[in-house]
Amino acid sequence: MLISDQISVVSGGASGLGAATVRHLAGQGARVAVLDYDIERAQAVAAEVDGVAVQADVSDETAVDRAIESATQHFGAAPRIAVNCAGVGTAARIVGREGKTSADVFERTLRVNLFGTFYVMSHAARRMMELDPLEGGERGVIVNTASVAWEDGQLGQAAYAASKGAIASMCLPAAREFARSGIRVMAIAPGLFHTPMMEGLPEEVTAQITANIPCPPRLGDPREYALLAEHIITNPYLNGTTIRLDGAVRLPPR
């Protein structure tokens, strides 16, 4: 699918991987809706690219449906491109040192990361199905964000790894379901990227982390995530799989 002039929605588009994707897609000529809980930051990013900001807590299905409908009304048509970058990375042991379980963290992480991805995917796909097919029969592309923690979950990442593993696992069945409608579904599993979650770490901790990344020995640039999203969108034979984007890193146990 050619990106130019296509309507796109990016969840978590106000920062990190999402903001980089918004800017990159807009640079390719897309009209982009920036979906984020933080409406002020979403508006700032949208203003950079002449897009539109729509506010939603992705863990709330009604709010997601309303936000995508708002973007559809703004642009006059449903999005053909949806990229899911919204997520949280709260760490917690399953049973803490005081004997307290982390069920609340587990539930919240799955509601934002997994349920949020499902809600954006499903409500975007529902609208894509009503669009006229492009040349080759394609109606839309959905790119979800997993994580290398899907396979290499570290101590304290049970909730995060479970949420990202589920995103990777539902990629193929979703792609198979939407195939008859001409909608492709892919997932990207980023490694260690220079995002707000990493920016808060002390310099010595960041240096220790990057020492484990074989090549290139540095944190990923969010623009590199956006480049892969671009390739997925424009390559019509990519469908139903999860691609690691990690510089060959494998996360240690802790």
NUGU-413434 format. One record per residue (C-alpha): residue number from 1; x, y, z. Coordinates in steps of 0.02 Angstrom, whole numbers, plus 50000, padded with zeros to 5 digits. Layout:
N
+-----+-------+-------+-------+
:   i :     u :     v :     w :
+-----+-------+-------+-------+
: NUM :     X :     Y :     Z :
...
+-----+-------+-------+-------+
REM end
This chain:
254
+-----+-------+-------+-------+
:   i :     u :     v :     w :
+-----+-------+-------+-------+
:   1 : 50000 : 50000 : 50000 :
:   2 : 50063 : 50172 : 49956 :
:   3 : 50066 : 50284 : 50111 :
:   4 : 50039 : 50451 : 50025 :
:   5 : 49865 : 50522 : 50054 :
:   6 : 49812 : 50374 : 50162 :
:   7 : 49723 : 50408 : 50326 :
:   8 : 49816 : 50334 : 50474 :
:   9 : 49786 : 50318 : 50660 :
:  10 : 49931 : 50294 : 50782 :
:  11 : 49891 : 50249 : 50963 :
:  12 : 50017 : 50311 : 51090 :
:  13 : 50061 : 50439 : 50957 :
:  14 : 50107 : 50579 : 51076 :
:  15 : 50278 : 50510 : 51125 :
:  16 : 50413 : 50380 : 51094 :
:  17 : 50388 : 50253 : 50956 :
:  18 : 50214 : 50321 : 50920 :
:  19 : 50269 : 50501 : 50895 :
:  20 : 50412 : 50445 : 50781 :
:  21 : 50287 : 50345 : 50679 :
:  22 : 50167 : 50491 : 50667 :
:  23 : 50305 : 50605 : 50602 :
:  24 : 50372 : 50474 : 50481 :
:  25 : 50203 : 50429 : 50407 :
:  26 : 50160 : 50613 : 50388 :
:  27 : 50327 : 50638 : 50302 :
:  28 : 50272 : 50506 : 50177 :
:  29 : 50113 : 50603 : 50142 :
:  30 : 49991 : 50516 : 50259 :
:  31 : 49853 : 50608 : 50352 :
:  32 : 49876 : 50556 : 50532 :
:  33 : 49766 : 50549 : 50686 :
:  34 : 49868 : 50551 : 50847 :
:  35 : 49774 : 50445 : 50975 :
:  36 : 49836 : 50465 : 51153 :
:  37 : 49777 : 50482 : 51333 :
:  38 : 49883 : 50640 : 51351 :
:  39 : 49784 : 50757 : 51239 :
:  40 : 49900 : 50907 : 51260 :
:  41 : 50052 : 50811 : 51199 :
:  42 : 49948 : 50731 : 51062 :
:  43 : 49893 : 50903 : 51003 :
:  44 : 50073 : 50963 : 51000 :
:  45 : 50128 : 50816 : 50891 :
:  46 : 49974 : 50832 : 50779 :
:  47 : 50011 : 51017 : 50753 :
:  48 : 50185 : 50973 : 50688 :
:  49 : 50113 : 50865 : 50549 :
:  50 : 49948 : 50952 : 50513 :
:  51 : 49857 : 50803 : 50586 :
:  52 : 49721 : 50784 : 50717 :
:  53 : 49733 : 50735 : 50900 :
:  54 : 49603 : 50620 : 50976 :
:  55 : 49599 : 50579 : 51161 :
:  56 : 49566 : 50404 : 51228 :
:  57 : 49614 : 50285 : 51366 :
:  58 : 49648 : 50132 : 51258 :
:  59 : 49592 : 50016 : 51398 :
:  60 : 49416 : 50087 : 51375 :
:  61 : 49334 : 50011 : 51221 :
:  62 : 49199 : 50144 : 51208 :
:  63 : 49329 : 50282 : 51214 :
:  64 : 49432 : 50198 : 51077 :
:  65 : 49280 : 50178 : 50964 :
:  66 : 49234 : 50360 : 50993 :
:  67 : 49412 : 50419 : 50956 :
:  68 : 49426 : 50322 : 50793 :
:  69 : 49254 : 50384 : 50741 :
:  70 : 49311 : 50562 : 50779 :
:  71 : 49463 : 50538 : 50667 :
:  72 : 49354 : 50463 : 50531 :
:  73 : 49237 : 50612 : 50538 :
:  74 : 49382 : 50735 : 50536 :
:  75 : 49461 : 50661 : 50379 :
:  76 : 49299 : 50611 : 50296 :
:  77 : 49347 : 50427 : 50282 :
:  78 : 49404 : 50283 : 50389 :
:  79 : 49590 : 50249 : 50414 :
:  80 : 49676 : 50121 : 50304 :
:  81 : 49828 : 50116 : 50419 :
:  82 : 49826 : 50083 : 50606 :
:  83 : 49984 : 50072 : 50711 :
:  84 : 49969 : 50024 : 50894 :
:  85 : 50106 : 50098 : 51004 :
:  86 : 50011 : 50135 : 51165 :
:  87 : 50073 : 50038 : 51313 :
:  88 : 50142 : 50035 : 51490 :
:  89 : 50294 : 49945 : 51559 :
:  90 : 50265 : 49936 : 51747 :
:  91 : 50380 : 49808 : 51828 :
:  92 : 50330 : 49703 : 51978 :
:  93 : 50370 : 49532 : 52050 :
:  94 : 50225 : 49409 : 52049 :
:  95 : 50246 : 49394 : 52237 :
:  96 : 50341 : 49538 : 52317 :
:  97 : 50462 : 49529 : 52461 :
:  98 : 50323 : 49572 : 52584 :
:  99 : 50217 : 49429 : 52517 :
: 100 : 50099 : 49545 : 52422 :
: 101 : 50046 : 49486 : 52250 :
: 102 : 50046 : 49603 : 52100 :
: 103 : 49876 : 49558 : 52028 :
: 104 : 49831 : 49742 : 52012 :
: 105 : 49986 : 49776 : 51906 :
: 106 : 49952 : 49622 : 51801 :
: 107 : 49773 : 49672 : 51765 :
: 108 : 49814 : 49853 : 51725 :
: 109 : 49959 : 49804 : 51610 :
: 110 : 49852 : 49683 : 51511 :
: 111 : 49708 : 49806 : 51500 :
: 112 : 49819 : 49942 : 51425 :
: 113 : 49940 : 49839 : 51320 :
: 114 : 49835 : 49692 : 51263 :
: 115 : 49655 : 49749 : 51276 :
: 116 : 49703 : 49921 : 51211 :
: 117 : 49787 : 49845 : 51059 :
: 118 : 49637 : 49732 : 51029 :
: 119 : 49514 : 49878 : 51042 :
: 120 : 49609 : 49990 : 50920 :
: 121 : 49637 : 49845 : 50800 :
: 122 : 49456 : 49787 : 50803 :
: 123 : 49375 : 49958 : 50786 :
: 124 : 49497 : 50011 : 50649 :
: 125 : 49471 : 49847 : 50555 :
: 126 : 49282 : 49862 : 50568 :
: 127 : 49291 : 50027 : 50475 :
: 128 : 49424 : 49967 : 50352 :
: 129 : 49306 : 49827 : 50298 :
: 130 : 49185 : 49957 : 50232 :
: 131 : 49314 : 50042 : 50120 :
: 132 : 49331 : 50008 : 49935 :
: 133 : 49479 : 49894 : 49898 :
: 134 : 49636 : 49968 : 49824 :
: 135 : 49730 : 49891 : 49679 :
: 136 : 49770 : 49711 : 49728 :
: 137 : 49618 : 49701 : 49841 :
: 138 : 49698 : 49782 : 49994 :
: 139 : 49589 : 49882 : 50112 :
: 140 : 49703 : 49912 : 50260 :
: 141 : 49856 : 49872 : 50365 :
: 142 : 49869 : 49853 : 50553 :
: 143 : 50037 : 49855 : 50643 :
: 144 : 50038 : 49805 : 50826 :
: 145 : 50182 : 49824 : 50948 :
: 146 : 50243 : 49672 : 51045 :
: 147 : 50416 : 49669 : 51127 :
: 148 : 50569 : 49559 : 51138 :
: 149 : 50505 : 49526 : 51315 :
: 150 : 50379 : 49416 : 51225 :
: 151 : 50521 : 49288 : 51214 :
: 152 : 50650 : 49357 : 51337 :
: 153 : 50545 : 49417 : 51483 :
: 154 : 50652 : 49469 : 51630 :
: 155 : 50623 : 49453 : 51817 :
: 156 : 50483 : 49572 : 51863 :
: 157 : 50412 : 49572 : 51686 :
: 158 : 50281 : 49436 : 51702 :
: 159 : 50138 : 49557 : 51667 :
: 160 : 50228 : 49650 : 51528 :
: 161 : 50291 : 49490 : 51444 :
: 162 : 50118 : 49411 : 51455 :
: 163 : 50037 : 49562 : 51372 :
: 164 : 50166 : 49571 : 51233 :
: 165 : 50166 : 49383 : 51207 :
: 166 : 49978 : 49389 : 51182 :
: 167 : 49997 : 49528 : 51053 :
: 168 : 50122 : 49421 : 50957 :
: 169 : 50011 : 49267 : 50973 :
: 170 : 49854 : 49350 : 50906 :
: 171 : 49944 : 49419 : 50753 :
: 172 : 49922 : 49263 : 50645 :
: 173 : 49740 : 49224 : 50688 :
: 174 : 49694 : 49407 : 50663 :
: 175 : 49782 : 49409 : 50494 :
: 176 : 49691 : 49250 : 50443 :
: 177 : 49523 : 49320 : 50497 :
: 178 : 49544 : 49486 : 50407 :
: 179 : 49624 : 49412 : 50250 :
: 180 : 49458 : 49394 : 50160 :
: 181 : 49430 : 49581 : 50186 :
: 182 : 49601 : 49627 : 50117 :
: 183 : 49670 : 49685 : 50285 :
: 184 : 49845 : 49633 : 50338 :
: 185 : 49903 : 49619 : 50519 :
: 186 : 50084 : 49623 : 50575 :
: 187 : 50176 : 49646 : 50739 :
: 188 : 50343 : 49725 : 50781 :
: 189 : 50439 : 49666 : 50935 :
: 190 : 50558 : 49808 : 50979 :
: 191 : 50710 : 49781 : 51087 :
: 192 : 50786 : 49920 : 51192 :
: 193 : 50740 : 50088 : 51119 :
: 194 : 50773 : 50268 : 51166 :
: 195 : 50597 : 50307 : 51229 :
: 196 : 50529 : 50399 : 51382 :
: 197 : 50533 : 50236 : 51481 :
: 198 : 50722 : 50224 : 51453 :
: 199 : 50760 : 50409 : 51468 :
: 200 : 50725 : 50408 : 51655 :
: 201 : 50864 : 50283 : 51691 :
: 202 : 51034 : 50338 : 51762 :
: 203 : 51173 : 50351 : 51633 :
: 204 : 51271 : 50206 : 51709 :
: 205 : 51118 : 50093 : 51698 :
: 206 : 51091 : 50140 : 51516 :
: 207 : 51274 : 50103 : 51480 :
: 208 : 51258 : 49932 : 51561 :
: 209 : 51103 : 49894 : 51458 :
: 210 : 51179 : 49947 : 51292 :
: 211 : 51334 : 49842 : 51326 :
: 212 : 51226 : 49688 : 51296 :
: 213 : 51168 : 49745 : 51123 :
: 214 : 51280 : 49661 : 50992 :
: 215 : 51261 : 49772 : 50837 :
: 216 : 51240 : 49916 : 50833 :
: 217 : 51291 : 49932 : 51017 :
: 218 : 51165 : 50067 : 51063 :
: 219 : 50983 : 50094 : 51103 :
: 220 : 50866 : 50089 : 50954 :
: 221 : 50810 : 50254 : 50878 :
: 222 : 50619 : 50269 : 50872 :
: 223 : 50637 : 50320 : 50691 :
: 224 : 50702 : 50144 : 50656 :
: 225 : 50538 : 50075 : 50721 :
: 226 : 50447 : 50196 : 50606 :
: 227 : 50552 : 50138 : 50458 :
: 228 : 50500 : 49958 : 50488 :
: 229 : 50318 : 50010 : 50505 :
: 230 : 50335 : 50099 : 50337 :
: 231 : 50406 : 49943 : 50256 :
: 232 : 50268 : 49833 : 50326 :
: 233 : 50136 : 49952 : 50258 :
: 234 : 50214 : 49962 : 50085 :
: 235 : 50261 : 49778 : 50065 :
: 236 : 50099 : 49685 : 50021 :
: 237 : 50170 : 49512 : 50057 :
: 238 : 50209 : 49544 : 50240 :
: 239 : 50066 : 49473 : 50342 :
: 240 : 50030 : 49373 : 50499 :
: 241 : 50200 : 49374 : 50584 :
: 242 : 50302 : 49462 : 50719 :
: 243 : 50470 : 49541 : 50675 :
: 244 : 50601 : 49571 : 50809 :
: 245 : 50688 : 49739 : 50794 :
: 246 : 50826 : 49728 : 50923 :
: 247 : 51006 : 49736 : 50861 :
: 248 : 51020 : 49548 : 50900 :
: 249 : 50999 : 49575 : 51087 :
: 250 : 50936 : 49436 : 51200 :
: 251 : 50882 : 49498 : 51370 :
: 252 : 50968 : 49421 : 51523 :
: 253 : 50864 : 49353 : 51667 :
: 254 : 50871 : 49518 : 51761 :
+-----+-------+-------+-------+
REM end
